[in-house]
Amino acid sequence: MFRRTFWFTAGAAAGVYATAKVNRKIKQLSPESLAAQAADKAIETGHRLKDFALDVRDGMARREAELGDALGLDAPVDAVLPARRVRAVEAGGPAPRTLPSPSHHPHPHNRNEDH
């Protein structure tokens, strides 16, 4: 008799547990719940991306400062500027050479022309 009572109670408890677990899972898989979970994940991902972008920006600023110090870009600029560079054409030097265009002097072995 006690054996039957034990198994009956164990079966009833397992049934109640399984029913409760199935009901929880059904609620989790409802469209409203899935939409809420997706929205939460999207917000969390957005926060992570924002944090990553801020970290990258801070790293870039730090690296730019390091490079500026290493190259002396932050040093004060001299009041005297270097003399303006004059191009050879402006100074009256020889004119730059230009190559003839292929349309004026076709190559005799050009196979792309109709003969």
N, CA, C and O atoms as a GROMACS GRO file, in nm:
protein
  460
    1MET      N    1   0.081  -0.119   0.000
    1MET     CA    2   0.000   0.000   0.000
    1MET      C    3   0.087   0.127   0.000
    1MET      O    4   0.059   0.223  -0.072
    2PHE      N    5   0.192   0.124   0.081
    2PHE     CA    6   0.279   0.240   0.085
    2PHE      C    7   0.353   0.258  -0.046
    2PHE      O    8   0.382   0.370  -0.089
    3ARG      N    9   0.383   0.146  -0.109
    3ARG     CA   10   0.450   0.152  -0.237
    3ARG      C   11   0.363   0.223  -0.341
    3ARG      O   12   0.412   0.309  -0.413
    4ARG      N   13   0.240   0.190  -0.349
    4ARG     CA   14   0.148   0.253  -0.444
    4ARG      C   15   0.131   0.401  -0.413
    4ARG      O   16   0.127   0.484  -0.504
    5THR      N   17   0.122   0.436  -0.288
    5THR     CA   18   0.107   0.576  -0.248
    5THR      C   19   0.233   0.656  -0.287
    5THR      O   20   0.223   0.769  -0.335
    6PHE      N   21   0.349   0.596  -0.265
    6PHE     CA   22   0.474   0.663  -0.301
    6PHE      C   23   0.479   0.691  -0.451
    6PHE      O   24   0.508   0.804  -0.491
    7TRP      N   25   0.451   0.590  -0.533
    7TRP     CA   26   0.458   0.607  -0.678
    7TRP      C   27   0.349   0.700  -0.730
    7TRP      O   28   0.371   0.774  -0.826
    8PHE      N   29   0.234   0.696  -0.669
    8PHE     CA   30   0.128   0.789  -0.709
    8PHE      C   31   0.171   0.933  -0.680
    8PHE      O   32   0.153   1.022  -0.764
    9THR      N   33   0.229   0.955  -0.563
    9THR     CA   34   0.273   1.089  -0.525
    9THR      C   35   0.389   1.135  -0.614
    9THR      O   36   0.393   1.250  -0.658
   10ALA      N   37   0.483   1.044  -0.641
   10ALA     CA   38   0.596   1.078  -0.729
   10ALA      C   39   0.546   1.112  -0.870
   10ALA      O   40   0.595   1.207  -0.931
   11GLY      N   41   0.450   1.038  -0.921
   11GLY     CA   42   0.394   1.064  -1.054
   11GLY      C   43   0.321   1.197  -1.059
   11GLY      O   44   0.333   1.273  -1.155
   12ALA      N   45   0.243   1.225  -0.954
   12ALA     CA   46   0.169   1.351  -0.949
   12ALA      C   47   0.267   1.469  -0.942
   12ALA      O   48   0.246   1.570  -1.009
   13ALA      N   49   0.373   1.456  -0.862
   13ALA     CA   50   0.472   1.563  -0.851
   13ALA      C   51   0.544   1.584  -0.984
   13ALA      O   52   0.567   1.698  -1.026
   14ALA      N   53   0.578   1.475  -1.052
   14ALA     CA   54   0.644   1.486  -1.182
   14ALA      C   55   0.550   1.551  -1.284
   14ALA      O   56   0.594   1.630  -1.367
   15GLY      N   57   0.423   1.519  -1.278
   15GLY     CA   58   0.325   1.579  -1.369
   15GLY      C   59   0.310   1.729  -1.345
   15GLY      O   60   0.305   1.807  -1.439
   16VAL      N   61   0.302   1.768  -1.217
   16VAL     CA   62   0.290   1.909  -1.184
   16VAL      C   63   0.416   1.984  -1.228
   16VAL      O   64   0.406   2.093  -1.285
   17TYR      N   65   0.533   1.926  -1.203
   17TYR     CA   66   0.659   1.989  -1.242
   17TYR      C   67   0.667   2.004  -1.395
   17TYR      O   68   0.703   2.111  -1.445
   18ALA      N   69   0.634   1.898  -1.466
   18ALA     CA   70   0.640   1.902  -1.613
   18ALA      C   71   0.540   2.003  -1.669
   18ALA      O   72   0.572   2.076  -1.763
   19THR      N   73   0.422   2.009  -1.613
   19THR     CA   74   0.321   2.104  -1.659
   19THR      C   75   0.368   2.247  -1.636
   19THR      O   76   0.353   2.333  -1.723
   20ALA      N   77   0.424   2.273  -1.518
   20ALA     CA   78   0.473   2.409  -1.488
   20ALA      C   79   0.587   2.447  -1.582
   20ALA      O   80   0.594   2.561  -1.629
   21LYS      N   81   0.677   2.351  -1.609
   21LYS     CA   82   0.790   2.379  -1.697
   21LYS      C   83   0.743   2.405  -1.840
   21LYS      O   84   0.793   2.496  -1.906
   22VAL      N   85   0.649   2.328  -1.887
   22VAL     CA   86   0.595   2.348  -2.023
   22VAL      C   87   0.525   2.483  -2.032
   22VAL      O   88   0.540   2.553  -2.132
   23ASN      N   89   0.448   2.520  -1.931
   23ASN     CA   90   0.379   2.650  -1.933
   23ASN      C   91   0.479   2.766  -1.936
   23ASN      O   92   0.459   2.864  -2.007
   24ARG      N   93   0.588   2.754  -1.858
   24ARG     CA   94   0.691   2.858  -1.861
   24ARG      C   95   0.754   2.870  -1.998
   24ARG      O   96   0.778   2.980  -2.048
   25LYS      N   97   0.782   2.756  -2.061
   25LYS     CA   98   0.844   2.755  -2.192
   25LYS      C   99   0.750   2.814  -2.297
   25LYS      O  100   0.794   2.886  -2.387
   26ILE      N  101   0.621   2.784  -2.285
   26ILE     CA  102   0.523   2.840  -2.379
   26ILE      C  103   0.517   2.992  -2.365
   26ILE      O  104   0.508   3.063  -2.465
   27LYS      N  105   0.523   3.041  -2.242
   27LYS     CA  106   0.523   3.186  -2.223
   27LYS      C  107   0.650   3.250  -2.280
   27LYS      O  108   0.645   3.359  -2.335
   28GLN      N  109   0.764   3.181  -2.266
   28GLN     CA  110   0.889   3.233  -2.319
   28GLN      C  111   0.887   3.238  -2.472
   28GLN      O  112   0.951   3.324  -2.532
   29LEU      N  113   0.815   3.147  -2.533
   29LEU     CA  114   0.813   3.139  -2.678
   29LEU      C  115   0.695   3.213  -2.741
   29LEU      O  116   0.673   3.203  -2.861
   30SER      N  117   0.620   3.286  -2.661
   30SER     CA  118   0.510   3.364  -2.717
   30SER      C  119   0.567   3.479  -2.799
   30SER      O  120   0.678   3.524  -2.771
   31PRO      N  121   0.495   3.528  -2.899
   31PRO     CA  122   0.546   3.637  -2.983
   31PRO      C  123   0.585   3.762  -2.902
   31PRO      O  124   0.686   3.825  -2.931
   32GLU      N  125   0.505   3.797  -2.803
   32GLU     CA  126   0.536   3.916  -2.723
   32GLU      C  127   0.668   3.898  -2.647
   32GLU      O  128   0.750   3.989  -2.640
   33SER      N  129   0.685   3.779  -2.589
   33SER     CA  130   0.806   3.752  -2.514
   33SER      C  131   0.929   3.748  -2.606
   33SER      O  132   1.035   3.800  -2.570
   34LEU      N  133   0.914   3.688  -2.722
   34LEU     CA  134   1.025   3.683  -2.817
   34LEU      C  135   1.062   3.823  -2.864
   34LEU      O  136   1.180   3.855  -2.878
   35ALA      N  137   0.961   3.907  -2.888
   35ALA     CA  138   0.989   4.045  -2.930
   35ALA      C  139   1.061   4.121  -2.819
   35ALA      O  140   1.155   4.196  -2.846
   36ALA      N  141   1.018   4.102  -2.696
   36ALA     CA  142   1.083   4.169  -2.583
   36ALA      C  143   1.227   4.122  -2.567
   36ALA      O  144   1.316   4.202  -2.541
   37GLN      N  145   1.251   3.992  -2.583
   37GLN     CA  146   1.387   3.939  -2.574
   37GLN      C  147   1.475   3.995  -2.685
   37GLN      O  148   1.590   4.030  -2.661
   38ALA      N  149   1.420   4.002  -2.806
   38ALA     CA  150   1.497   4.056  -2.918
   38ALA      C  151   1.530   4.203  -2.895
   38ALA      O  152   1.641   4.248  -2.924
   39ALA      N  153   1.434   4.278  -2.844
   39ALA     CA  154   1.458   4.420  -2.816
   39ALA      C  155   1.565   4.436  -2.709
   39ALA      O  156   1.652   4.523  -2.720
   40ASP      N  157   1.560   4.355  -2.605
   40ASP     CA  158   1.662   4.361  -2.500
   40ASP      C  159   1.801   4.330  -2.556
   40ASP      O  160   1.899   4.397  -2.523
   41LYS      N  161   1.810   4.227  -2.641
   41LYS     CA  162   1.939   4.191  -2.701
   41LYS      C  163   1.989   4.303  -2.792
   41LYS      O  164   2.108   4.332  -2.794
   42ALA      N  165   1.898   4.366  -2.867
   42ALA     CA  166   1.938   4.475  -2.956
   42ALA      C  167   1.990   4.595  -2.875
   42ALA      O  168   2.090   4.656  -2.912
   43ILE      N  169   1.924   4.626  -2.768
   43ILE     CA  170   1.969   4.737  -2.683
   43ILE      C  171   2.105   4.705  -2.621
   43ILE      O  172   2.193   4.790  -2.617
   44GLU      N  173   2.120   4.583  -2.574
   44GLU     CA  174   2.248   4.541  -2.516
   44GLU      C  175   2.360   4.548  -2.620
   44GLU      O  176   2.471   4.594  -2.590
   45THR      N  177   2.332   4.502  -2.742
   45THR     CA  178   2.430   4.508  -2.849
   45THR      C  179   2.464   4.652  -2.884
   45THR      O  180   2.580   4.684  -2.910
   46GLY      N  181   2.364   4.739  -2.886
   46GLY     CA  182   2.388   4.881  -2.913
   46GLY      C  183   2.480   4.943  -2.809
   46GLY      O  184   2.568   5.021  -2.843
   47HIS      N  185   2.458   4.909  -2.683
   47HIS     CA  186   2.545   4.962  -2.577
   47HIS      C  187   2.688   4.912  -2.593
   47HIS      O  188   2.784   4.986  -2.572
   48ARG      N  189   2.702   4.784  -2.629
   48ARG     CA  190   2.836   4.730  -2.649
   48ARG      C  191   2.907   4.798  -2.766
   48ARG      O  192   3.025   4.831  -2.756
   49LEU      N  193   2.834   4.820  -2.876
   49LEU     CA  194   2.893   4.888  -2.991
   49LEU      C  195   2.932   5.031  -2.958
   49LEU      O  196   3.036   5.080  -3.001
   50LYS      N  197   2.847   5.098  -2.880
   50LYS     CA  198   2.879   5.236  -2.840
   50LYS      C  199   3.005   5.238  -2.754
   50LYS      O  200   3.093   5.321  -2.775
   51ASP      N  201   3.014   5.146  -2.658
   51ASP     CA  202   3.133   5.138  -2.574
   51ASP      C  203   3.258   5.109  -2.657
   51ASP      O  204   3.364   5.167  -2.634
   52PHE      N  205   3.245   5.018  -2.755
   52PHE     CA  206   3.357   4.986  -2.842
   52PHE      C  207   3.400   5.108  -2.922
   52PHE      O  208   3.520   5.137  -2.932
   53ALA      N  209   3.304   5.182  -2.979
   53ALA     CA  210   3.336   5.301  -3.057
   53ALA      C  211   3.405   5.406  -2.970
   53ALA      O  212   3.499   5.471  -3.015
   54LEU      N  213   3.360   5.422  -2.848
   54LEU     CA  214   3.424   5.519  -2.758
   54LEU      C  215   3.566   5.476  -2.724
   54LEU      O  216   3.656   5.559  -2.716
   55ASP      N  217   3.588   5.345  -2.704
   55ASP     CA  218   3.722   5.295  -2.677
   55ASP      C  219   3.814   5.318  -2.797
   55ASP      O  220   3.930   5.358  -2.781
   56VAL      N  221   3.762   5.294  -2.916
   56VAL     CA  222   3.842   5.316  -3.037
   56VAL      C  223   3.877   5.464  -3.051
   56VAL      O  224   3.991   5.498  -3.082
   57ARG      N  225   3.780   5.550  -3.027
   57ARG     CA  226   3.805   5.695  -3.037
   57ARG      C  227   3.911   5.740  -2.936
   57ARG      O  228   3.999   5.819  -2.970
   58ASP      N  229   3.903   5.689  -2.813
   58ASP     CA  230   4.003   5.724  -2.712
   58ASP      C  231   4.141   5.674  -2.753
   58ASP      O  232   4.241   5.745  -2.739
   59GLY      N  233   4.147   5.551  -2.804
   59GLY     CA  234   4.274   5.496  -2.850
   59GLY      C  235   4.333   5.576  -2.966
   59GLY      O  236   4.454   5.599  -2.971
   60MET      N  237   4.246   5.618  -3.058
   60MET     CA  238   4.294   5.700  -3.170
   60MET      C  239   4.351   5.832  -3.122
   60MET      O  240   4.457   5.876  -3.168
   61ALA      N  241   4.281   5.896  -3.029
   61ALA     CA  242   4.328   6.025  -2.977
   61ALA      C  243   4.462   6.008  -2.906
   61ALA      O  244   4.552   6.091  -2.921
   62ARG      N  245   4.475   5.900  -2.827
   62ARG     CA  246   4.601   5.876  -2.757
   62ARG      C  247   4.715   5.852  -2.857
   62ARG      O  248   4.824   5.906  -2.842
   63ARG      N  249   4.687   5.772  -2.960
   63ARG     CA  250   4.791   5.741  -3.059
   63ARG      C  251   4.829   5.865  -3.139
   63ARG      O  252   4.947   5.885  -3.169
   64GLU      N  253   4.732   5.947  -3.174
   64GLU     CA  254   4.762   6.071  -3.246
   64GLU      C  255   4.850   6.162  -3.160
   64GLU      O  256   4.941   6.227  -3.212
   65ALA      N  257   4.822   6.168  -3.031
   65ALA     CA  258   4.904   6.250  -2.942
   65ALA      C  259   5.046   6.194  -2.934
   65ALA      O  260   5.142   6.270  -2.935
   66GLU      N  261   5.060   6.060  -2.927
   66GLU     CA  262   5.192   5.999  -2.924
   66GLU      C  263   5.269   6.030  -3.052
   66GLU      O  264   5.387   6.066  -3.047
   67LEU      N  265   5.202   6.016  -3.166
   67LEU     CA  266   5.268   6.043  -3.293
   67LEU      C  267   5.303   6.191  -3.305
   67LEU      O  268   5.410   6.226  -3.356
   68GLY      N  269   5.214   6.278  -3.259
   68GLY     CA  270   5.243   6.421  -3.263
   68GLY      C  271   5.365   6.456  -3.180
   68GLY      O  272   5.448   6.537  -3.221
   69ASP      N  273   5.376   6.393  -3.063
   69ASP     CA  274   5.494   6.418  -2.979
   69ASP      C  275   5.620   6.363  -3.045
   69ASP      O  276   5.725   6.428  -3.043
   70ALA      N  277   5.610   6.243  -3.103
   70ALA     CA  278   5.727   6.180  -3.164
   70ALA      C  279   5.774   6.257  -3.286
   70ALA      O  280   5.895   6.266  -3.311
   71LEU      N  281   5.683   6.313  -3.363
   71LEU     CA  282   5.720   6.384  -3.485
   71LEU      C  283   5.740   6.533  -3.462
   71LEU      O  284   5.781   6.605  -3.554
   72GLY      N  285   5.712   6.580  -3.344
   72GLY     CA  286   5.729   6.721  -3.313
   72GLY      C  287   5.623   6.809  -3.375
   72GLY      O  288   5.648   6.926  -3.403
   73LEU      N  289   5.506   6.754  -3.398
   73LEU     CA  290   5.399   6.832  -3.460
   73LEU      C  291   5.337   6.932  -3.363
   73LEU      O  292   5.273   7.028  -3.405
   74ASP      N  293   5.356   6.908  -3.236
   74ASP     CA  294   5.300   7.000  -3.137
   74ASP      C  295   5.397   7.111  -3.101
   74ASP      O  296   5.365   7.199  -3.021
   75ALA      N  297   5.517   7.108  -3.161
   75ALA     CA  298   5.617   7.210  -3.132
   75ALA      C  299   5.571   7.343  -3.190
   75ALA      O  300   5.499   7.345  -3.290
   76PRO      N  301   5.612   7.456  -3.128
   76PRO     CA  302   5.572   7.586  -3.181
   76PRO      C  303   5.631   7.610  -3.320
   76PRO      O  304   5.744   7.570  -3.348
   77VAL      N  305   5.555   7.674  -3.404
   77VAL     CA  306   5.596   7.701  -3.542
   77VAL      C  307   5.682   7.826  -3.544
   77VAL      O  308   5.651   7.924  -3.475
   78ASP      N  309   5.790   7.824  -3.623
   78ASP     CA  310   5.877   7.942  -3.635
   78ASP      C  311   5.800   8.054  -3.705
   78ASP      O  312   5.716   8.028  -3.790
   79ALA      N  313   5.830   8.177  -3.667
   79ALA     CA  314   5.764   8.292  -3.726
   79ALA      C  315   5.810   8.313  -3.870
   79ALA      O  316   5.734   8.366  -3.951
   80VAL      N  317   5.932   8.272  -3.902
   80VAL     CA  318   5.985   8.291  -4.037
   80VAL      C  319   5.950   8.168  -4.120
   80VAL      O  320   5.988   8.056  -4.086
   81LEU      N  321   5.879   8.190  -4.227
   81LEU     CA  322   5.842   8.079  -4.314
   81LEU      C  323   5.950   8.058  -4.418
   81LEU      O  324   6.020   8.153  -4.453
   82PRO      N  325   5.967   7.938  -4.469
   82PRO     CA  326   6.066   7.914  -4.574
   82PRO      C  327   6.027   7.988  -4.702
   82PRO      O  328   5.910   8.019  -4.724
   83ALA      N  329   6.128   8.014  -4.786
   83ALA     CA  330   6.102   8.085  -4.911
   83ALA      C  331   6.013   8.001  -5.001
   83ALA      O  332   6.014   7.878  -4.997
   84ARG      N  333   5.935   8.070  -5.083
   84ARG     CA  334   5.843   8.003  -5.174
   84ARG      C  335   5.923   7.930  -5.280
   84ARG      O  336   6.020   7.984  -5.334
   85ARG      N  337   5.882   7.808  -5.311
   85ARG     CA  338   5.949   7.731  -5.415
   85ARG      C  339   5.901   7.778  -5.550
   85ARG      O  340   5.782   7.798  -5.570
   86VAL      N  341   5.992   7.794  -5.642
   86VAL     CA  342   5.960   7.839  -5.777
   86VAL      C  343   5.976   7.721  -5.871
   86VAL      O  344   6.079   7.654  -5.870
   87ARG      N  345   5.876   7.696  -5.951
   87ARG     CA  346   5.884   7.587  -6.047
   87ARG      C  347   5.972   7.628  -6.164
   87ARG      O  348   5.989   7.747  -6.192
   88ALA      N  349   6.028   7.530  -6.231
   88ALA     CA  350   6.118   7.557  -6.343
   88ALA      C  351   6.044   7.629  -6.455
   88ALA      O  352   6.104   7.713  -6.523
   89VAL      N  353   5.918   7.600  -6.477
   89VAL     CA  354   5.841   7.664  -6.583
   89VAL      C  355   5.823   7.811  -6.551
   89VAL      O  356   5.832   7.895  -6.641
   90GLU      N  357   5.797   7.845  -6.425
   90GLU     CA  358   5.780   7.984  -6.385
   90GLU      C  359   5.911   8.060  -6.391
   90GLU      O  360   5.911   8.180  -6.418
   91ALA      N  361   6.023   7.993  -6.367
   91ALA     CA  362   6.153   8.059  -6.364
   91ALA      C  363   6.211   8.078  -6.503
   91ALA      O  364   6.320   8.134  -6.515
   92GLY      N  365   6.145   8.034  -6.606
   92GLY     CA  366   6.194   8.050  -6.742
   92GLY      C  367   6.280   7.935  -6.787
   92GLY      O  368   6.351   7.948  -6.887
   93GLY      N  369   6.278   7.828  -6.720
   93GLY     CA  370   6.353   7.710  -6.758
   93GLY      C  371   6.288   7.640  -6.877
   93GLY      O  372   6.188   7.688  -6.930
   94PRO      N  373   6.345   7.528  -6.918
   94PRO     CA  374   6.288   7.458  -7.034
   94PRO      C  375   6.148   7.408  -7.002
   94PRO      O  376   6.117   7.372  -6.889
   95ALA      N  377   6.064   7.405  -7.104
   95ALA     CA  378   5.927   7.358  -7.088
   95ALA      C  379   5.928   7.208  -7.065
   95ALA      O  380   6.014   7.137  -7.117
   96PRO      N  381   5.836   7.160  -6.989
   96PRO     CA  382   5.832   7.015  -6.965
   96PRO      C  383   5.801   6.940  -7.093
   96PRO      O  384   5.725   6.987  -7.178
   97ARG      N  385   5.861   6.825  -7.106
   97ARG     CA  386   5.838   6.742  -7.225
   97ARG      C  387   5.700   6.680  -7.219
   97ARG      O  388   5.653   6.639  -7.113
   98THR      N  389   5.637   6.675  -7.334
   98THR     CA  390   5.508   6.606  -7.344
   98THR      C  391   5.522   6.495  -7.445
   98THR      O  392   5.589   6.513  -7.547
   99LEU      N  393   5.462   6.385  -7.420
   99LEU     CA  394   5.467   6.272  -7.513
   99LEU      C  395   5.357   6.288  -7.616
   99LEU      O  396   5.246   6.332  -7.583
  100PRO      N  397   5.386   6.253  -7.740
  100PRO     CA  398   5.280   6.263  -7.842
  100PRO      C  399   5.170   6.163  -7.812
  100PRO      O  400   5.195   6.054  -7.760
  101SER      N  401   5.049   6.202  -7.844
  101SER     CA  402   4.937   6.111  -7.819
  101SER      C  403   4.938   6.001  -7.924
  101SER      O  404   4.976   6.028  -8.038
  102PRO      N  405   4.897   5.881  -7.891
  102PRO     CA  406   4.901   5.769  -7.986
  102PRO      C  407   4.808   5.791  -8.104
  102PRO      O  408   4.830   5.729  -8.209
  103SER      N  409   4.706   5.874  -8.094
  103SER     CA  410   4.614   5.892  -8.205
  103SER      C  411   4.680   5.966  -8.321
  103SER      O  412   4.639   5.948  -8.436
  104HIS      N  413   4.782   6.051  -8.294
  104HIS     CA  414   4.848   6.125  -8.400
  104HIS      C  415   4.955   6.042  -8.470
  104HIS      O  416   4.975   6.054  -8.590
  105HIS      N  417   5.022   5.957  -8.394
  105HIS     CA  418   5.130   5.876  -8.450
  105HIS      C  419   5.103   5.730  -8.417
  105HIS      O  420   5.160   5.677  -8.322
  106PRO      N  421   5.017   5.666  -8.493
  106PRO     CA  422   4.988   5.525  -8.461
  106PRO      C  423   5.109   5.437  -8.482
  106PRO      O  424   5.189   5.457  -8.573
  107HIS      N  425   5.122   5.343  -8.398
  107HIS     CA  426   5.231   5.247  -8.407
  107HIS      C  427   5.205   5.158  -8.527
  107HIS      O  428   5.091   5.116  -8.548
  108PRO      N  429   5.308   5.127  -8.607
  108PRO     CA  430   5.284   5.045  -8.727
  108PRO      C  431   5.241   4.903  -8.695
  108PRO      O  432   5.185   4.836  -8.782
  109HIS      N  433   5.264   4.856  -8.575
  109HIS     CA  434   5.228   4.719  -8.540
  109HIS      C  435   5.107   4.712  -8.449
  109HIS      O  436   5.091   4.615  -8.377
  110ASN      N  437   5.024   4.813  -8.451
  110ASN     CA  438   4.904   4.813  -8.367
  110ASN      C  439   4.802   4.719  -8.427
  110ASN      O  440   4.749   4.746  -8.535
  111ARG      N  441   4.772   4.611  -8.361
  111ARG     CA  442   4.680   4.511  -8.415
  111ARG      C  443   4.535   4.542  -8.387
  111ARG      O  444   4.447   4.468  -8.430
  112ASN      N  445   4.508   4.649  -8.315
  112ASN     CA  446   4.370   4.684  -8.284
  112ASN      C  447   4.305   4.772  -8.391
  112ASN      O  448   4.187   4.804  -8.381
  113GLU      N  449   4.380   4.810  -8.493
  113GLU     CA  450   4.327   4.892  -8.599
  113GLU      C  451   4.274   4.805  -8.712
  113GLU      O  452   4.322   4.694  -8.733
  114ASP      N  453   4.176   4.854  -8.782
  114ASP     CA  454   4.127   4.784  -8.901
  114ASP      C  455   4.221   4.812  -9.016
  114ASP      O  456   4.257   4.928  -9.040
  115HIS      N  457   4.262   4.709  -9.089
  115HIS     CA  458   4.353   4.728  -9.201
  115HIS      C  459   4.284   4.706  -9.330
  115HIS      O  460   4.346   4.718  -9.436
   0.00000   0.00000   0.00000
